[in-house]
Structures are given as C-alpha cells and as structure tokens.
Amino acid sequence: MKKNSLFIKLTTYLLGMLFLILILVGSVFYWKSSELFKENISGQTTARIDTSARYIEQYVSQLKYTVNAIANEAEVVQFAQEQENNSQISIRNWLDSFMKSNEHFVSMTIVTKDGRIISSDQNLQSANSNELMMQEWYQQAIDLSHNPVLLPSRLQNDKYVLSISQEILSKANESLGVVRFDVDSNALENYIKELSLGNDGYAFVINTEGKIVYHPDNEVFQSVDKQMSAEDIAKSPMDSMIGKNFFVHKISIDNCNWVLVGVSTFSQWEQLSKQLFMIVFSIAILSFIGCSIGMVIILKHHLSPIKHLEETMQEVEKGQTDLRAIPNGASEFQQLAHHFNHMLNHLEQLMIEARKQEQLARVYELKALSSQINPHFLYNTLDTIIWMAEFQDTTRVVSITKALATYFRLALNGGEDLITLTKEVDHVRQYLFIQQQRYEEKLSYEIQVDENIPEILLPKLVLQPLVENAIYHGIKEINRPGRIQLTVQYQSPYIKITIEDNGVGLKKQGTSNKALGGVGIQNVQERLALYFGEQFKMEFDSVENSYTKVCLTIPISN
C-alpha cells in the first residue's frame, strides 16, 4: 500500500485526532476525579474533626460540671472554711470514693486559702502550700473566680494528665481556696484516636495562648523543636495545605479556650489516584485499540469504491477501454464513477469519429493525388513541347521537359504522404515555369521565401491546386498580363503562405471555397486542418476586377 494513499492519510489523521482526544478527555477526567477525591477526603476530614470537637466539647463540659460540683460540695466547702482539720478524715474518704468512680480520674487536690492541703496524690500531700498557691493553676482559678480553668497537659507520676481547677467560694462568695481535678489524657485521646486521618494523620489540641493541651506524641512536650513545629501547624490558615500531602483543619471548642487541630494525609488519595490513573490509562488504551480497529474497517469499507475506481483506471490505461467503473458507496463516489464512465463513453465516441476522420482524410489525400495528375495539364504540356520541337526550339523543349520531370518526381515524393515545405514550393515553381512557357507574356510569377524559414513537413500537393485555381479562375479570364505572387514568411510561431493573383477577382458574396475553385480548394483546406489542427487558418480576400488572395497560417509547433 502506498504511503501517500488516501487510506493511509485518513487513518493517520483520524488516529492522531483520536489519540489527542483520548489524552485530553483522559487528562481532564483524571484531574477532575482526583480533585473530587481530594475534596471528598478533605470534606471527610473536616466532618470528622468537627464531630470530634463536639464530643470533646461535651467532655470538657462534663469536666467543668464535675469540678464545679466538687468546688460546691458541702464537705469540700466545710473543709475549706474550718481552721482545723476536723473534717480531714471525712473529706479524704470522700475523695477516695470519688476517684474510684472513674478510671480516668487521676488525682484531686484541695488547697485552702490558709495553706492546708488535702490530695489523693501522696506526693502533693506533703507539698509546700505556698509553692502550690503560686502556681499557674491556682492563680488562674482565683482570677477567673466562678469559671473553671483548663490547663495544658503535663507529666505527673509518669503519666500525662489534663488539669482543671476552680476556686472554692463560700456562700458569701468569699474565696476559700482552689480545687484541682486531674484526669488521664487518654480520656481525651479516646475522642481523637477514632479519627481516620490517613496513615500519618493525627490531631492535637492547643489553647488560644499557643500552648499544647494534648498531642498524641508525648515527645512533643519534651522537645522544643517539636513543640514549635506543632505550634506552626496550629498557626496555619483554616483548611490549608502543608506541602503537597498534608491538609490542616481547625475548629474552636466552645466553652473553653481550646482549638482542635486535625492534620490529615492524602496517602489514601495518592493510592486512589494511582488506581484511577491505571483505570483511565487502561480504558484509553482499550478505547484507542477498539476505535482504531473499527475506524480501519469503516475506512476500508467506505474507500473501497475509490480503490475499485483506481484499479479500473489502471486497466483502462493499459488499453482495456471497454471496462467501466461500478457506481457504489457514498453518493459522491457514485457521481465520480458516473462521470468517469461518461468520460470513457465520450472518449470512445471521439476515437470512433477520429478513425472516420482519418479514413476520410486518406480518401481526400488519394483524391488530391489523383486530381493533381491532371490529364489536361499533361496533354497541354506535351502539346507545347511538340509545338516547340517543330520550331526546333530545343532549348525550351529541354527546359520544359526537365521541369515536367521534376514536377512529377516531386508530386510522387517516393510514395510518402508528407513533404518538406522547400520541396512543396519547388513543386509549385516547376508548375508555374511550365505554365509560363505555355502562356508566355500572358503570365508572370514571383516566388519569395524567407531565408530563415524553418523546415517543416506538410501534406504534399496542397499549394499547386491553389496556384492552378489562380490561373484558370483568375488570370485566364483577363485581357491584360497576369501575375502570380507566392510568398512564404516566417512569423513565429507561424509560417504564412500567401498566393495572390491580379485576375478577375470575385464579389464579396462570392468568396467561398466553391467560388474560389470548388472541391480542390476544399480538399486542400480539410487536409491541412486535419494535419495541423485548430490553429491552422485558411483565409480568402478578393476584389472584383482587381485581385484574389489566399493566405495560409500554419503553426510550427504542430
């Protein structure tokens, strides 16, 4: 199959377009789907963190309620108001009973305003009350009065705990001391660890002052660098990206100064993206292969009429002109086949007509050849020779005899139908010489031929009938001396041959082939037109009692 064939070009173009379309559609689909996956994961992360924040909010509310209840417990208030430790045993029993009520309760400490301490933590029982009263949890509880104070996570007895403190007030709203309630940070972790934030995702709690309240990595509390890193993450804009794979969502927890920060990874998204890419790529490859096969089949089916037409043309070119194309396929292809068949029919008709014209031309040539050997001309010439011989004018007899011999030799031309222009002019020269010897002073002639005239071939015996016509139908009828002038001129790309006589001439309505000499002139015109084609011209000009002129325009290219 040729590389430049219509099938190859169409297949290449269409497959190229199909490939680009699949690449474009696949890329857009992959990009859009990836974005949707990412938005979905981000949305899920946001929803989960928001839900966890609500749970933590409820838990903090419970802690606040619990510490508030402790601060207002009658036994606690009574202990804080006493100047002596009369109720110490009773309050300790109450503390022990309360701490056992929940596994996440770590310790409870009461520091009265007068410096008395009672705690479920034995390490704090012997602590200096002045030092405790100077600590942050005590001071903040005093400052906020009725409101519980939430404190960041801290290490206590090898366990990270969350502390909440509240001022103990008398019925007269006098400050009696502060109660601190410590819970295991794992209690808060239970609300956070259920979050599905990816393989490397996590969540932590930070307060509005920038201090970390809870973090799943306990090393954060011991490493300054990790603390700064967590604080930087917490300072990130809402719903922002850290790098390419981490998504940060923050939500404030009501009723406290905490912020829940969720950091989710797109590891799941990356895995889904890879799977999606393989699916899109596989679909694109299968679609390309399937469409390519279907396209090739369709193109072959629809281009088969063109292939059939091409094969028919090749067979016609080899000579099988009787073949015809079968009109099928699309309407345009059917019209093309119809036009081709019409052209073949027309060419066949033209070939038939050309053969007829060729046969007719042969007939004309034979008629022309036979007509040129005019028995009257031969008889009159021989009669002239006899007459000259009787007067012993041997010189003229020899000249006429030589001219007659040359005349017939050129007329026969060795049996060839074509003759050179030089020989054709020489043939006319011999004819005029013989006629001048007959008519003597009645006839004169002049032949002018350009020196640079190209040598061309033309049908023989085409100029002599024109000269003969000028003598017998023009000069013979006048009472004055007649003259014939033959001129051959080169006017590129044509040769112009003019035959002019000063005979009787004709009226304008009489300048036709028949009026100028009948069948002989028509014979000459048809033979020359057949040989030289449409560019050949034969023109007549005549003025009554003045002249007749015949002009032949012969194209050199033909």
Secondary structure per residue as TSV (DSSP state, phi and psi in degrees):
chain	resnum	aa	ss	phi	psi
A	1	M	-	360.0	135.1
A	2	K	-	-68.6	145.8
A	3	K	T	-68.1	-30.5
A	4	N	T	-96.0	15.2
A	5	S	-	-68.3	155.9
A	6	L	H	-60.3	-38.0
A	7	F	H	-62.7	-46.0
A	8	I	H	-64.2	-44.6
A	9	K	H	-64.5	-47.9
A	10	L	H	-62.5	-42.4
A	11	T	H	-61.7	-43.9
A	12	T	H	-63.4	-47.8
A	13	Y	H	-62.5	-47.4
A	14	L	H	-67.5	-40.9
A	15	L	H	-65.8	-37.7
A	16	G	H	-62.3	-45.1
A	17	M	H	-63.7	-42.2
A	18	L	H	-61.3	-42.6
A	19	F	H	-62.1	-45.3
A	20	L	H	-64.7	-40.7
A	21	I	H	-63.7	-44.5
A	22	L	H	-63.5	-40.6
A	23	I	H	-62.3	-45.5
A	24	L	H	-64.9	-50.5
A	25	V	H	-63.8	-44.1
A	26	G	H	-61.9	-41.6
A	27	S	H	-65.0	-45.3
A	28	V	H	-63.3	-44.1
A	29	F	H	-63.0	-44.6
A	30	Y	H	-63.6	-45.3
A	31	W	H	-64.0	-46.0
A	32	K	H	-64.6	-43.6
A	33	S	H	-64.8	-40.3
A	34	S	H	-62.1	-42.0
A	35	E	H	-64.2	-40.0
A	36	L	H	-64.2	-41.6
A	37	F	H	-60.2	-45.1
A	38	K	H	-64.1	-43.3
A	39	E	H	-63.4	-37.5
A	40	N	H	-64.6	-44.8
A	41	I	H	-64.8	-42.1
A	42	S	H	-62.8	-42.0
A	43	G	H	-63.4	-41.7
A	44	Q	H	-63.8	-41.7
A	45	T	H	-60.9	-45.6
A	46	T	H	-61.0	-44.9
A	47	A	H	-64.1	-42.2
A	48	R	H	-66.3	-42.4
A	49	I	H	-66.0	-40.8
A	50	D	H	-61.6	-41.1
A	51	T	H	-64.7	-43.9
A	52	S	H	-62.9	-36.8
A	53	A	H	-62.1	-37.6
A	54	R	H	-66.7	-40.0
A	55	Y	H	-63.8	-44.4
A	56	I	H	-63.4	-38.5
A	57	E	H	-59.3	-43.5
A	58	Q	H	-65.3	-39.3
A	59	Y	H	-65.6	-43.5
A	60	V	H	-62.9	-38.8
A	61	S	H	-61.7	-39.6
A	62	Q	H	-63.9	-41.7
A	63	L	H	-63.2	-42.9
A	64	K	H	-63.5	-41.5
A	65	Y	H	-63.1	-40.3
A	66	T	H	-65.5	-48.4
A	67	V	H	-68.1	-32.1
A	68	N	H	-67.4	-39.0
A	69	A	H	-65.7	-38.6
A	70	I	H	-64.5	-44.4
A	71	A	H	-64.3	-25.2
A	72	N	T	-102.8	2.7
A	73	E	-	-62.4	135.8
A	74	A	H	-59.8	-42.2
A	75	E	H	-66.2	-37.3
A	76	V	H	-67.6	-43.5
A	77	V	H	-65.2	-40.4
A	78	Q	H	-63.2	-41.5
A	79	F	H	-63.6	-40.7
A	80	A	H	-70.7	-27.2
A	81	Q	H	-82.8	-25.3
A	82	E	-	-70.0	145.3
A	83	Q	S	-87.3	-15.9
A	84	E	S	-122.0	169.6
A	85	N	-	-94.3	46.3
A	86	N	T	-67.5	-35.1
A	87	S	T	-99.9	16.9
A	88	Q	H	-63.6	-41.7
A	89	I	H	-65.6	-40.7
A	90	S	H	-65.0	-43.4
A	91	I	H	-71.2	-32.8
A	92	R	H	-67.3	-41.9
A	93	N	H	-60.3	-37.3
A	94	W	H	-66.6	-39.3
A	95	L	H	-63.6	-45.1
A	96	D	H	-62.4	-41.3
A	97	S	H	-65.4	-39.0
A	98	F	H	-68.8	-40.9
A	99	M	H	-66.1	-28.5
A	100	K	T	-79.9	-7.9
A	101	S	T	-75.0	-16.4
A	102	N	-	-147.8	132.4
A	103	E	T	-67.9	-21.2
A	104	H	T	-87.3	-8.5
A	105	F	E	-74.2	125.5
A	106	V	E	-99.0	-51.7
A	107	S	E	-160.2	162.3
A	108	M	E	-139.5	135.0
A	109	T	E	-131.1	132.8
A	110	I	E	-118.6	124.6
A	111	V	E	-119.4	114.0
A	112	T	E	-81.0	165.8
A	113	K	T	-66.6	-28.3
A	114	D	T	-88.0	6.5
A	115	G	S	99.2	5.0
A	116	R	-	-80.5	143.8
A	117	I	E	-127.9	135.0
A	118	I	E	-138.3	128.7
A	119	S	E	-147.9	149.0
A	120	S	S	-77.6	-11.5
A	121	D	S	-94.7	114.9
A	122	Q	H	-62.2	-28.4
A	123	N	H	-67.4	-31.0
A	124	L	H	-87.1	-15.5
A	125	Q	H	-61.6	-35.5
A	126	S	T	-100.6	12.5
A	127	A	S	-74.1	160.4
A	128	N	-	-76.9	121.7
A	129	S	H	-66.1	-32.8
A	130	N	H	-63.9	-38.5
A	131	E	H	-66.1	-42.3
A	132	L	H	-63.9	-38.5
A	133	M	H	-70.4	-15.3
A	134	M	H	-91.8	-8.8
A	135	Q	S	-74.5	163.9
A	136	E	H	-61.7	-43.6
A	137	W	H	-63.2	-34.3
A	138	Y	H	-73.2	-46.6
A	139	Q	H	-64.3	-42.7
A	140	Q	H	-66.1	-37.9
A	141	A	H	-62.8	-40.2
A	142	I	H	-64.8	-42.1
A	143	D	H	-66.2	-40.0
A	144	L	H	-86.6	-8.6
A	145	S	T	56.5	-103.6
A	146	H	T	-71.7	-18.8
A	147	N	S	-92.2	136.7
A	148	P	-	-67.2	152.3
A	149	V	E	-116.2	124.1
A	150	L	E	-94.1	133.9
A	151	L	E	-116.7	151.9
A	152	P	E	-61.9	162.9
A	153	S	E	-66.0	143.8
A	154	R	E	-144.9	160.9
A	155	L	E	-89.1	125.3
A	156	Q	E	-139.3	116.4
A	157	N	T	53.6	48.9
A	158	D	T	62.7	24.8
A	159	K	E	-142.0	134.5
A	160	Y	E	-84.0	127.4
A	161	V	E	-126.7	157.8
A	162	L	E	-107.0	135.4
A	163	S	E	-116.4	143.4
A	164	I	E	-137.6	128.3
A	165	S	E	-125.3	156.0
A	166	Q	E	-152.8	145.1
A	167	E	E	-71.7	140.1
A	168	I	E	-93.5	122.2
A	169	L	E	-116.5	147.1
A	170	S	-	-80.4	176.9
A	171	K	T	-64.8	-22.3
A	172	A	T	-91.8	14.0
A	173	N	-	61.7	32.0
A	174	E	-	-92.4	141.1
A	175	S	E	-71.7	125.0
A	176	L	E	-109.7	-15.7
A	177	G	E	150.9	-163.8
A	178	V	E	-138.3	140.6
A	179	V	E	-110.5	133.0
A	180	R	E	-116.0	131.4
A	181	F	E	-118.3	121.4
A	182	D	E	-109.5	132.2
A	183	V	E	-125.0	152.1
A	184	D	E	-64.9	133.0
A	185	S	T	-64.7	-17.6
A	186	N	H	-62.4	-26.1
A	187	A	H	-62.5	-39.1
A	188	L	H	-73.7	-33.8
A	189	E	H	-63.3	-31.4
A	190	N	H	-60.8	-29.7
A	191	Y	H	-82.8	-15.8
A	192	I	H	-104.0	-35.4
A	193	K	T	-67.9	-18.2
A	194	E	T	-73.8	-12.0
A	195	L	-	-66.3	134.2
A	196	S	-	-100.9	94.3
A	197	L	-	-113.0	26.0
A	198	G	-	91.9	172.9
A	199	N	T	-62.5	-39.2
A	200	D	T	-107.5	11.7
A	201	G	-	-81.4	157.4
A	202	Y	E	-160.3	170.9
A	203	A	E	-139.0	147.4
A	204	F	E	-144.5	165.9
A	205	V	E	-117.6	134.1
A	206	I	E	-134.1	146.4
A	207	N	E	-90.2	173.8
A	208	T	T	-68.3	-14.5
A	209	E	T	-86.9	-0.6
A	210	G	S	88.5	9.4
A	211	K	-	-96.2	138.7
A	212	I	E	-76.8	125.2
A	213	V	E	-89.3	-43.6
A	214	Y	E	-146.5	141.1
A	215	H	-	-148.4	134.9
A	216	P	S	-64.4	-21.4
A	217	D	-	-98.9	105.8
A	218	N	G	-65.3	-18.5
A	219	E	G	-67.9	-18.3
A	220	V	G	-60.7	-35.1
A	221	F	G	-73.6	-15.3
A	222	Q	T	-107.5	-12.5
A	223	S	-	-115.1	123.8
A	224	V	H	-66.2	-39.8
A	225	D	H	-62.9	-43.3
A	226	K	H	-68.3	-34.9
A	227	Q	H	-63.4	-43.7
A	228	M	H	-65.0	-37.8
A	229	S	H	-63.8	-43.8
A	230	A	H	-65.3	-38.9
A	231	E	H	-66.1	-37.4
A	232	D	H	-64.1	-39.9
A	233	I	H	-63.2	-41.0
A	234	A	H	-65.6	-26.7
A	235	K	T	-82.1	-6.2
A	236	S	S	-62.8	150.7
A	237	P	-	-61.2	158.9
A	238	M	T	-61.2	135.7
A	239	D	T	51.6	51.3
A	240	S	E	-110.1	168.2
A	241	M	E	-104.4	139.0
A	242	I	E	-110.7	109.6
A	243	G	T	69.4	-145.8
A	244	K	T	-102.9	-17.5
A	245	N	T	-119.5	-0.8
A	246	F	E	-119.8	132.5
A	247	F	E	-116.9	130.6
A	248	V	E	-112.9	128.7
A	249	H	E	-130.6	134.6
A	250	K	E	-124.8	149.6
A	251	I	E	-150.1	132.5
A	252	S	E	-77.1	142.1
A	253	I	-	-97.3	123.0
A	254	D	T	-64.7	158.0
A	255	N	T	67.5	10.4
A	256	C	S	-157.9	172.2
A	257	N	S	-97.9	34.4
A	258	W	E	-99.4	152.2
A	259	V	E	-130.2	125.7
A	260	L	E	-89.6	121.3
A	261	V	E	-111.3	121.7
A	262	G	E	-109.3	128.8
A	263	V	E	-117.1	107.9
A	264	S	E	-107.2	148.7
A	265	T	E	-103.1	155.0
A	266	F	-	-99.8	30.4
A	267	S	H	-61.8	-38.9
A	268	Q	H	-66.3	-39.6
A	269	W	H	-64.0	-40.6
A	270	E	H	-62.8	-41.6
A	271	Q	H	-65.2	-43.7
A	272	L	H	-64.3	-37.2
A	273	S	H	-64.2	-41.2
A	274	K	H	-64.1	-44.0
A	275	Q	H	-63.4	-42.0
A	276	L	H	-63.5	-40.7
A	277	F	H	-61.6	-43.5
A	278	M	H	-64.5	-38.2
A	279	I	H	-66.1	-48.0
A	280	V	H	-62.8	-42.5
A	281	F	H	-63.6	-43.4
A	282	S	H	-64.2	-44.0
A	283	I	H	-62.4	-41.3
A	284	A	H	-63.3	-43.6
A	285	I	H	-64.2	-46.8
A	286	L	H	-63.9	-40.0
A	287	S	H	-64.5	-41.3
A	288	F	H	-64.4	-44.2
A	289	I	H	-64.5	-47.1
A	290	G	H	-62.5	-46.6
A	291	C	H	-64.9	-36.4
A	292	S	H	-63.3	-46.1
A	293	I	H	-62.4	-47.0
A	294	G	H	-62.2	-38.8
A	295	M	H	-66.5	-41.8
A	296	V	H	-62.7	-42.9
A	297	I	H	-63.3	-44.7
A	298	I	H	-65.5	-44.1
A	299	L	H	-63.0	-42.8
A	300	K	H	-61.4	-40.5
A	301	H	H	-65.3	-45.2
A	302	H	H	-80.0	-22.7
A	303	L	H	-95.2	-3.8
A	304	S	H	-59.8	-36.4
A	305	P	H	-60.5	-37.2
A	306	I	H	-65.3	-41.6
A	307	K	H	-62.6	-42.9
A	308	H	H	-63.0	-41.4
A	309	L	H	-64.7	-39.6
A	310	E	H	-63.7	-43.6
A	311	E	H	-63.8	-39.2
A	312	T	H	-63.1	-42.2
A	313	M	H	-61.3	-41.8
A	314	Q	H	-63.9	-40.1
A	315	E	H	-67.2	-39.6
A	316	V	H	-64.4	-38.7
A	317	E	H	-62.9	-31.6
A	318	K	T	-77.5	-10.0
A	319	G	T	122.8	-6.2
A	320	Q	-	-85.4	74.0
A	321	T	T	-73.4	-7.5
A	322	D	T	-85.2	-6.6
A	323	L	-	-74.7	152.7
A	324	R	-	-138.1	146.6
A	325	A	-	-74.7	146.2
A	326	I	-	-93.4	115.2
A	327	P	-	-71.4	114.1
A	328	N	-	-153.3	177.4
A	329	G	S	83.0	-151.9
A	330	A	S	-65.5	160.1
A	331	S	H	-60.9	-36.4
A	332	E	H	-63.7	-41.2
A	333	F	H	-67.2	-37.0
A	334	Q	H	-64.6	-42.4
A	335	Q	H	-62.7	-39.3
A	336	L	H	-62.7	-43.0
A	337	A	H	-64.8	-41.3
A	338	H	H	-61.8	-44.3
A	339	H	H	-63.7	-39.8
A	340	F	H	-64.5	-44.3
A	341	N	H	-63.0	-40.5
A	342	H	H	-62.5	-39.9
A	343	M	H	-64.1	-42.3
A	344	L	H	-63.3	-41.4
A	345	N	H	-63.2	-41.1
A	346	H	H	-66.0	-42.6
A	347	L	H	-63.4	-39.7
A	348	E	H	-62.5	-40.6
A	349	Q	H	-65.7	-40.6
A	350	L	H	-64.4	-37.9
A	351	M	H	-65.1	-38.7
A	352	I	H	-63.6	-44.7
A	353	E	H	-65.5	-37.0
A	354	A	H	-64.7	-39.4
A	355	R	H	-63.5	-41.3
A	356	K	H	-62.7	-42.2
A	357	Q	H	-64.5	-39.2
A	358	E	H	-64.3	-43.3
A	359	Q	H	-63.6	-40.9
A	360	L	H	-64.4	-38.1
A	361	A	H	-64.4	-39.3
A	362	R	H	-61.2	-41.3
A	363	V	H	-62.6	-43.5
A	364	Y	H	-62.4	-40.1
A	365	E	H	-62.4	-43.5
A	366	L	H	-63.5	-41.8
A	367	K	H	-62.1	-40.8
A	368	A	H	-64.0	-43.3
A	369	L	H	-62.4	-43.8
A	370	S	H	-69.6	-34.0
A	371	S	H	-71.5	-25.8
A	372	Q	H	-73.2	-29.4
A	373	I	S	-84.2	73.2
A	374	N	-	-76.8	117.4
A	375	P	H	-61.9	-30.9
A	376	H	H	-66.6	-41.3
A	377	F	H	-62.8	-43.4
A	378	L	H	-65.0	-42.8
A	379	Y	H	-63.0	-46.4
A	380	N	H	-65.0	-36.8
A	381	T	H	-67.7	-44.7
A	382	L	H	-63.9	-38.0
A	383	D	H	-62.5	-38.5
A	384	T	H	-65.8	-40.6
A	385	I	H	-63.7	-41.6
A	386	I	H	-63.7	-42.5
A	387	W	H	-62.3	-40.7
A	388	M	H	-69.5	-33.5
A	389	A	H	-67.8	-35.4
A	390	E	H	-64.3	-31.5
A	391	F	T	-91.3	9.4
A	392	Q	T	55.4	37.5
A	393	D	-	-93.0	71.5
A	394	T	H	-64.2	-32.9
A	395	T	H	-62.4	-45.4
A	396	R	H	-71.3	-34.4
A	397	V	H	-61.2	-45.2
A	398	V	H	-63.0	-42.6
A	399	S	H	-62.9	-44.9
A	400	I	H	-67.3	-40.3
A	401	T	H	-62.6	-42.9
A	402	K	H	-63.1	-43.2
A	403	A	H	-62.8	-40.3
A	404	L	H	-65.4	-41.0
A	405	A	H	-63.4	-44.3
A	406	T	H	-63.8	-38.0
A	407	Y	H	-58.8	-49.2
A	408	F	H	-71.8	-34.5
A	409	R	H	-63.0	-43.7
A	410	L	H	-69.1	-33.6
A	411	A	H	-66.5	-40.0
A	412	L	H	-73.8	-38.9
A	413	N	G	53.7	36.6
A	414	G	G	63.3	22.5
A	415	G	G	83.0	-0.9
A	416	E	-	-82.3	144.3
A	417	D	S	-80.8	-27.0
A	418	L	E	-103.4	148.3
A	419	I	E	-139.9	153.6
A	420	T	E	-74.3	156.7
A	421	L	H	-63.0	-35.8
A	422	T	H	-62.7	-45.1
A	423	K	H	-68.4	-36.6
A	424	E	H	-64.2	-40.9
A	425	V	H	-66.8	-39.0
A	426	D	H	-64.8	-35.4
A	427	H	H	-62.5	-42.6
A	428	V	H	-66.1	-37.8
A	429	R	H	-60.8	-42.7
A	430	Q	H	-65.0	-38.6
A	431	Y	H	-64.9	-45.5
A	432	L	H	-66.1	-36.0
A	433	F	H	-62.3	-43.8
A	434	I	H	-64.9	-42.9
A	435	Q	H	-67.4	-34.6
A	436	Q	H	-65.4	-35.8
A	437	Q	H	-66.0	-30.0
A	438	R	H	-76.5	-49.3
A	439	Y	H	-88.0	-11.0
A	440	E	G	52.0	-118.3
A	441	E	G	-72.3	-10.7
A	442	K	G	-70.3	-23.3
A	443	L	E	-136.9	133.4
A	444	S	E	-134.1	159.2
A	445	Y	E	-147.3	162.9
A	446	E	E	-145.8	132.4
A	447	I	E	-120.1	122.8
A	448	Q	E	-122.4	123.2
A	449	V	E	-127.4	127.5
A	450	D	-	-59.2	143.1
A	451	E	T	-69.2	-34.2
A	452	N	T	-92.6	22.4
A	453	I	-	-67.5	130.6
A	454	P	-	-68.5	148.0
A	455	E	-	-87.3	117.4
A	456	I	-	-125.0	163.1
A	457	L	E	-100.9	145.0
A	458	L	E	-150.4	161.4
A	459	P	E	-58.4	139.6
A	460	K	S	-74.9	160.7
A	461	L	S	58.9	48.3
A	462	V	S	-111.5	-21.8
A	463	L	S	-91.4	-35.6
A	464	Q	H	-60.5	-40.3
A	465	P	H	-62.6	-33.3
A	466	L	H	-69.7	-40.9
A	467	V	H	-67.2	-41.9
A	468	E	H	-61.0	-39.9
A	469	N	H	-62.3	-39.6
A	470	A	H	-64.0	-35.3
A	471	I	I	-73.3	-52.1
A	472	Y	I	-80.1	-26.6
A	473	H	I	-108.4	-3.7
A	474	G	I	-122.5	-63.0
A	475	I	I	-77.6	-36.8
A	476	K	T	-60.4	-25.4
A	477	E	T	-90.2	-3.0
A	478	I	-	-101.3	160.7
A	479	N	S	-99.9	5.7
A	480	R	S	-114.1	167.2
A	481	P	-	-60.9	135.2
A	482	G	E	-98.5	155.0
A	483	R	E	-142.1	135.9
A	484	I	E	-120.9	131.9
A	485	Q	E	-122.9	123.0
A	486	L	E	-109.8	121.2
A	487	T	E	-123.4	130.7
A	488	V	E	-120.1	115.7
A	489	Q	E	-121.9	146.7
A	490	Y	E	-102.5	112.1
A	491	Q	E	-127.3	84.0
A	492	S	T	-48.6	133.9
A	493	P	T	-97.4	35.5
A	494	Y	E	-128.0	159.9
A	495	I	E	-116.1	127.1
A	496	K	E	-108.6	125.5
A	497	I	E	-115.2	122.8
A	498	T	E	-120.2	130.0
A	499	I	E	-120.0	115.3
A	500	E	E	-127.5	136.8
A	501	D	E	-128.5	159.2
A	502	N	-	-104.8	38.7
A	503	G	S	-81.6	-155.2
A	504	V	-	-68.9	-21.2
A	505	G	-	66.9	-176.9
A	506	L	-	-140.7	159.5
A	507	K	-	-70.7	160.5
A	508	K	G	-58.2	-40.1
A	509	Q	G	-72.8	-4.1
A	510	G	G	-104.9	5.9
A	511	T	-	-83.3	66.9
A	512	S	S	-121.3	169.2
A	513	N	T	-59.4	-42.9
A	514	K	T	-67.4	-41.7
A	515	A	T	-66.8	-29.5
A	516	L	T	-90.9	3.7
A	517	G	T	148.8	-0.2
A	518	G	T	75.3	-139.9
A	519	V	H	-63.2	-33.3
A	520	G	H	-62.1	-45.1
A	521	I	H	-65.6	-43.3
A	522	Q	H	-61.7	-37.9
A	523	N	H	-60.5	-46.2
A	524	V	H	-62.3	-45.5
A	525	Q	H	-62.4	-44.1
A	526	E	H	-67.7	-39.2
A	527	R	H	-65.2	-44.4
A	528	L	H	-67.9	-39.4
A	529	A	H	-65.7	-37.2
A	530	L	H	-65.8	-36.5
A	531	Y	H	-82.3	-44.3
A	532	F	H	-95.5	-10.3
A	533	G	G	84.8	-162.4
A	534	E	G	-69.9	-21.3
A	535	Q	G	-75.2	-14.3
A	536	F	-	-72.8	139.9
A	537	K	E	-134.2	144.0
A	538	M	E	-130.7	112.9
A	539	E	E	-119.5	145.6
A	540	F	E	-120.9	143.4
A	541	D	E	-144.4	130.7
A	542	S	E	-150.5	141.7
A	543	V	E	-124.5	129.4
A	544	E	T	-59.5	133.1
A	545	N	T	62.3	23.0
A	546	S	T	-134.5	-64.5
A	547	Y	E	-163.3	167.6
A	548	T	E	-138.2	134.0
A	549	K	E	-130.9	131.9
A	550	V	E	-117.3	127.2
A	551	C	E	-120.8	124.3
A	552	L	E	-106.2	127.9
A	553	T	E	-111.8	112.0
A	554	I	E	-112.8	122.9
A	555	P	E	-74.8	133.9
A	556	I	S	-75.0	-33.8
A	557	S	-	-61.3	-28.1
A	558	N	-	-87.8	360.0
